[in-house]
Amino acid sequence: MAPKVSVPSRLQPKPKRPGKKVGPQTPVEHGHNTAASAIGWIDERTSLSGAGRWMMFRKVPKGTNWFYTLGSATMFAFLSQAVTGGVLAMFYDPSPTRAYESIRHINNDVFLGEFVHGMHKWGSTVMVILVFLHMGRTFFFGAYKYPRELNWVIGVVLLILTMTMSFTGYLLPFDQRSYWASIVGVNINGTGPLVGPYLSDFLRAGPYFGATTLSRFYSIHMMAVPGAIAALIGFHLYLVAKLGTTAPPWIRAKAPEATREEKVAA
């Protein structure tokens, strides 16, 4: 008869606990588990969840109201402009002889073309208004002061780039109104001190308006300015998450409570 060998408890198999039997997963549960597994697989290799928690879960000052949504509204207006502009670029022809006809083709022949063109056209006005409102809120709430001076400078640059994108996009239909209005705008820029004449020559791509002017405006409107805006918005959001937001000026900060040692000393 073989002697009995004692097995440590940590090596013994755990008894099965009686419980509710798990049935087959429903399609919804299966989809949730698949999505969670995919997100976990990505996060294990990128560690993006930490950055997401750092960006989203942060303290918000007391008294925060709808005025603080102007920056987010401006960002979503820019995203709308980027999406609708990308769709319009699929059908637009930046040629002096075919630019107007391509716009007419978008509005009359392309499915939902007039709707997308209207969103892009009026969305540019909405974005300009939101930028000014956001800058006004930042100024009157004193959010440009230490330590947020750099964020204020970035906001001013974003305002200039937004006006530049609106100005360069106005010429793209290349009709009589946009053509002569762009000439007036470029001539006004030429009256600026020192850099004015060079800026006008740069925008015209030469001494006068021509075929290369439309290409210059199109490249600035489609590539140069949106890329710079996207990069600065990313840096802007990083500084907002790092430095936080300011409380409204009508909310007074409470005095710090005295510590136990200070109370005993008093």
N, C-alpha and C positions, 0 to 999 in steps of 0.2 A: 504494500500500500504506500503510495507516494505521499510524502509529507506535505501539509498545507503551507502554501506560501502567502504571507500577508501582503496585500497590495496597498500602498499608501492611498489615502482617501482622495488626494488631489489627482491621482491617476485613474480612479474608478469612474466609469461612465455615469453621468448624471441621470437620475431617473426622469422619465418624461412626466411633465406636469399635466394633470387633466385640465382641459380647457376647451374653448370653442374651436371647432374644426374650421380651418380657413378654406373657403371654397374657391372656385376659379375667379380670377379677376375680371371685372367688367372692362369694357373698352376704355372708359374714362379713367379708371384706376390704372390700367396698363399704360395709357398715355401719360398720366402724371408721373408714374414711376420711371418711364423711359426718359421724360424730360428732366427729372431730377438726376438720373444717372448721367445724362449727357452734360448737364450743368456741373455736376461733381467732377466728371472727367476733365472738363475744360479748366475748372477752378484748381484742380490738383496740379495742373501743368502751368498755370498762369498766375495763380494767387490773386485773381481780380476781386474776389469777395472782400478782401481787406480794404482795397481802394474804394470799392463801392460803399462799404460801411462808413469809411472815413468821409466820403463825399455826402452821403445821404443822411446819416444819423449824427446830427450835431445840434448844439444848443441854439435856440432861437430866442431873441430878446423879447421881453414882455411888451405888449402893445403892437406887435406886428400885425399889419392889416393889408388891404388889397393894394396899397401903394407899392408894396414890396414885390408884387407880381409883374411889374412893368418890365423888368429885366428879362424874366422868363418869356414874357409875351414877345419881346423884341427878338429873342433867340428863335422862337418858333416861327415868327414872321420871316426870319432869314432862312430857316429850313424850308418853309413853303416856297420862298423865292428860288431857292436852289433846285427844288424838285420840279417846279413848273418851268423854270428856265432850262433845265436839262431836257424836258419834254419838247419845249419849243425849239431848242437847238437841233433836234432831229429833223425838223422840216424847214428851218430858216436858212436862207442863202445869203451870206454877207457880201453880196455883189451889188454895185450901184445900179445895174440894169435889171436885177432880179430880186432885190430885197423887198420892194413894195409888193410885187406879185407873190412872193412867198408868204408874206403876212396875209394877203388876201386869200391865198389858198388855205392857210391855217384856219382862218375865220369862217370860210364858206364851204370848204370841202372836207377837211379833216374831222373825224368823229370827236366830238367834245372839244374841238380846237378853239372855238370862240370862248368856251367856258374857261379853259386853261389859260388862254391869252388874257382874259379878263381878270382872272385871279392874279396873274403875274403883273399886269398893268396897275391894278388898284392895290395890290399887295405892296408894291414899292412905296406908294403914298402912305399906306398904313405903317410900314416899317419906319419911314422917316418921322412920322408923328410919334410913334412909340419911343424912338431913340431920344427925341427932344423931351418927351415927358419923363423918361427914365433919368436923363441927365438933370432935369429940373428937380426931380425928387431927391436925387443924390445931393444936389447943391443945397436945397432948402433944409434937408435933414442933417446937413453937416457931415455926410459920409465921406467927404474928400479929405478930411483931416487925418493927422497921424493915427495909425500907421498905414493908412489906405491911400497915400498920395500917388503911388505908382498905379494903382487900380484906376484912379481918376484920370491919369494921363493916358492910360490905355483906352478908357472910355472916350476921351476926346479924339484920339486917333480913329477909333471905330466910328465916331460921328462923321469925321471927315471922309472916311472910306465909304460910308453909307451914302453921303451926298455925291461922292464921285461915281459910285455905281448907278445912282439914279440919273445923274447927268449923262453918263456915257450910254445908258440904255435908251435915253429919249431919242437919240438919232437913229436907232436901228430900224424903225419902220421906213425911214428914208423917204418920207413924203415932204410936201412943201412946208408944212408947219414945223416938223422936226428939223428939217434942213436949215431953215432960216433962224430958228430959235437956237440951234447949236452954234451957228455962226456968231450970233449975238453973245452967247455965253462964253465962247472962246475969246472973242474980242474983249470982253470984260476982264477975263483972266489976264489978257495981255497988258492991261493997264496997271498991274501990280508992280511994286518996286523991285528992282534987281532981277528977280526970277520970272517976272511976268511975261516978257517977250519969249524967253526960252520955253516956258510952259505952254504958251500958245503954239509955238512951232512943234513942240513935242506932240500935242494933242492933234494938230492938223496933219502930222507926219510930213511936214513941208511948209512952204510959205503960203499955200492956199488950200482950200478944200478940194478934195479929189477922190479918186477911187481908193487910195491908200488910207484916207481919213476914216472911211467906214470900217476898214479892216482893223485900224488902230483902235477905234472905239470898241469894236466887237471883242478884240483880244483882251483889252483892259476890263471890259464888262463881264466877260465869261470866265477868264482865268486868273488874271493878276489880282483884281480886287477881291473876288470871293475867296481865293486861297488865303490872302492876308487876313480877311475878316474871320475865317474859320480858325486860323492859328491864334489870333488875338482873343477870340471868344474862349478858346480852351484855356489860355493863360489867365484870362479874366475870371473864369469860373474857379480855377485853381486858387487864386488869391482870395476870392470870396469864401471858399471853403476853409482856407487856412486862417484868415484873419477874422472871419465871422461878419455879421451884419450889425449895424448900429441901431440902437433903440430910437424910437421917435423922439423929437426934441421936447415934447410935452410930458414925457415920462422921466421923472427925476430918479437918479440912482440913490438907493438907500445907503445910509452910513453903515460901515462894517460894525458888527456887534463886538463888544468888548470881550476879550478872553477871560478865563477864570482867574489868571494871575493878575490881570488889570482890575478885575472886580474886587479881589482880595486886597490889593494895594489901595484901592479907593476907600 
